[in-house]
């Protein structure tokens, strides 16, 4: 199948979008939820040439995706849990986002203050390993900071018993803008995305999921959508 890609996102009024939704058509994939995951799946599928419809009951990225830490991180806490493969995957995905969307994501330095002598080598060693897992995609070298340098970098840090700090790098991004960029790009590839349209029922045919029923929250119009996969 060929990818349906244009230089600009499809611009349609809401009545036109709902008209397309009411047409008798079987989609390859119907997605419930327009958060980061749903929009990412829609883009991936549409870019592979699949016919895609995505339904969101509220604003895109209204839920969990709008309440993120705003960080594009490699999961440094998972390193402490010993989940090295997950961290390796995450730091490389982090680099992909920073490369593909520099207008939305950028590197950000963090300083971890240390108040016990063992914390400097302990956290430092872990964060150096964090850098090594990123390889050439590392955002910056981990550095050990003196007490004075730590106070200079963190002006409101509690100074009593401060031994120094460790600086490392991760990424920061605008989650709402990234979600809309995913939605626009999915639409460029032919996906049909509709928000304020709530899924009310999953349809089964011969005990297999065959589609869904949705209702537009503005017009109260109902739609029966056929899909090979939901």
Residue pairs with C-beta under 8 A, 6 or more apart in sequence:
1 48
1 49
1 50
2 49
3 46
3 47
3 48
3 49
3 189
3 190
4 46
4 49
4 189
4 190
5 47
5 188
5 189
5 190
6 188
7 188
8 188
9 184
9 185
9 187
9 188
10 187
10 188
10 190
12 20
14 218
17 192
17 194
18 194
18 216
18 219
18 221
18 223
20 192
21 53
21 192
21 194
21 197
21 214
21 223
21 225
22 221
22 223
24 226
25 51
25 226
26 211
26 226
26 227
26 228
27 51
27 52
27 53
27 225
27 226
27 227
27 228
28 45
28 50
28 51
28 52
28 227
28 228
28 229
29 41
29 42
29 45
29 50
29 51
29 52
29 53
29 227
29 228
29 229
29 230
30 52
30 53
30 54
30 55
30 211
30 212
30 225
30 227
30 229
30 230
31 38
31 41
31 42
31 52
31 53
31 54
31 55
31 230
32 38
32 54
32 55
32 199
32 212
32 230
33 54
33 55
33 56
34 54
34 55
34 56
34 60
34 61
34 179
34 183
34 193
34 195
35 56
35 60
35 61
35 62
35 63
35 64
35 65
35 179
36 61
36 64
36 65
36 68
36 175
36 178
36 179
36 182
37 65
38 54
38 56
39 54
39 60
39 61
39 179
39 182
39 183
39 186
39 193
40 182
42 52
42 54
42 182
42 183
42 186
42 191
42 193
43 182
43 185
43 186
43 189
43 191
45 52
45 191
46 52
46 186
46 189
46 190
46 191
47 189
51 190
52 186
52 190
52 191
52 192
53 191
53 192
53 193
53 194
53 225
53 227
54 186
54 191
54 192
54 193
54 194
55 194
55 195
55 197
55 198
55 199
55 212
55 214
56 62
56 193
56 194
56 195
56 196
56 197
57 195
57 196
57 197
57 198
57 199
57 217
58 195
58 196
59 195
60 179
60 180
60 183
60 193
60 195
61 175
61 176
61 179
61 180
65 175
65 179
66 175
66 176
66 179
68 175
70 172
70 173
70 174
70 175
71 108
71 170
71 171
71 172
71 173
72 94
72 97
72 98
72 105
72 170
72 171
72 172
72 173
73 90
73 94
73 170
73 171
74 87
74 90
74 91
74 94
74 130
74 133
74 134
74 170
75 83
75 86
75 87
75 90
75 91
76 87
76 126
76 127
76 130
76 168
76 170
78 86
78 87
78 90
79 87
79 126
79 129
79 130
79 133
80 126
84 133
87 130
87 133
88 133
91 130
91 133
91 134
91 137
91 138
92 134
92 137
94 134
94 137
94 139
94 170
94 171
95 134
95 137
95 139
97 105
97 171
97 173
97 178
98 105
98 106
98 107
98 139
98 171
101 173
101 178
101 181
104 173
104 174
104 177
104 178
104 181
105 171
105 172
105 173
105 174
105 178
106 171
106 172
106 173
107 139
107 140
107 169
107 170
107 171
107 172
108 169
108 170
108 171
108 172
109 140
109 167
109 168
109 169
110 167
110 168
110 169
110 170
111 145
111 150
111 153
111 154
111 165
111 166
111 167
112 123
112 127
112 165
112 166
112 167
112 168
113 150
113 154
113 157
113 158
113 162
113 164
113 165
114 120
114 123
114 162
114 163
114 164
114 165
114 166
115 161
115 162
115 163
116 163
117 163
119 163
120 144
120 163
120 164
120 166
123 166
124 142
124 144
124 166
127 142
127 166
127 168
128 142
130 142
130 168
131 138
131 141
131 142
131 168
138 169
139 169
139 170
139 171
140 168
140 169
142 166
142 167
142 168
142 169
143 166
143 167
144 164
144 165
144 166
145 153
145 164
145 165
145 166
145 167
146 164
147 162
147 163
147 164
149 164
149 165
150 157
150 162
150 164
150 165
151 157
151 159
151 162
153 165
153 167
154 165
157 165
183 193
186 193
187 193
194 216
196 216
196 217
196 218
197 214
197 215
197 216
197 217
197 223
198 214
198 215
198 217
199 212
199 213
199 214
200 213
200 214
200 215
200 222
201 212
201 213
202 209
202 211
202 212
202 230
203 209
203 210
203 211
203 212
203 213
203 224
203 226
204 210
209 229
209 230
210 226
210 227
211 224
211 225
211 226
211 227
211 230
212 224
212 225
212 227
212 230
213 222
213 223
213 224
213 225
214 222
214 223
214 225
215 221
215 222
215 223
216 222
216 223
